[in-house]
Amino acid sequence: MVNQRMIAEAAGVSRAAVSFVLSDPATKRVSETSRARILAACQRLGYSGDARGRRRRIAIGIDPHYGALEPYFSRFMAGASPVAEAAGYALVFKELPADASADSLIVNLNCDGIICFCAIEARLADDLGRHLPLVVTNQPDTDFTCDTVDFDEQRGVTMLVRHLVTLGHRRLAFVGTSELPSVPARDRPASHSGRFARRLGAYLGATYAQGLRVDDALIVTSAKEAELGLREGHFFEDALDRLLALPDPPTAIVAYNDIMACSLLAHLRSRGLQVPGELSVVGFDDTARLPDMRLTGVDPGLDQVGGQAVTCLLARLAGRIERSPLHLLTTPRLIPGDSSGAPPPNPQSTVHSLRRSSHARPSRPARPVPAGLGAARGRRKPRRKSGL
């Protein structure tokens, strides 16, 4: 039987693009060129849309502005699609507006169960869960009466800090912004700011656990922009200036995610600084690729989150789970790369080099970096770290 993977391979597009077109042929989320290739592949492979329409359906709830999180969504779907297809379920995508009511969503979803990839209020999740099996993902809060699946953020950040400490680093900075580019402030998912706070908290906890002094001067975030006098649109450039001007600057930087790590690397290179010779930089989420360097970071297991979410929902549909709710965590994986190494053998001479470089503005614009982006509110509840 023809499935989404076969169509995606034949058309040379992602599974997500195929799912969008099959769910809504008039969707604006896929370019006309990709849509034509998908429809042509369906015709070549003998795909029957009517036959698929009679299949059982799982709705993937997405945010209207999910495009800013595209790297995460593709990885999530890479894990979710095979599990759903093997069980005979079609995945369909539905936008879940923040102001929607459960009753209106139930009428429009036309599905057997729901997996929320987007941010959702606990109240709306509770209402939806009374009508259909529901699994919430990509949201760090656990104040839900439904099942949730997320990655173990604390463990992932701890891996990065331990990695740097093992290399010999003792001054570790944290740099990041809680802002989502290209998304108006009123529309930013609440889960993103919550995840940012949680990742920063994990850095602080891991640093303290390693016996290192927690220095507030080594933490540069968007919340400090006004306090530190950082210029709008120059966050990473000015963040480096602040850190490199410290009497005892860091020898390594933990960036909030891979995209931000790439921005830092671009500015460091434009100043002629060696990475990791003079400064190590690590990221988080394994979604960015550089042509000449493998970034050290953490793979949070987004494909595992997708697979576990579908598995959990299928178990609910089959009545194999009686207890509720389940809060599952996937296990992250450290990815050692080329952007981290031992601290400089003579830190004092490097300090002077860094200071000189920090005062010289780049003579050419920083290299472009990949687009995209990849948080703790309330009291955390215990999570299960085992599978189903």
Beta strands, then each sheet from edge to edge (+ up, - down):
strand 1: 56-62
strand 2: 89-95
strand 3: 113-116
strand 4: 134-137
strand 5: 147-151
strand 6: 172-176
strand 7: 219-221
strand 8: 252-255
strand 9: 280-282
strand 10: 297-299
strand 11: 327-330
strand 12: 333-335
sheet 1: 2+ 1+ 3+ 4+ 5+ 11+
sheet 2: 7+ 6+ 8+ 9+
sheet 3: 10+ 12-
end
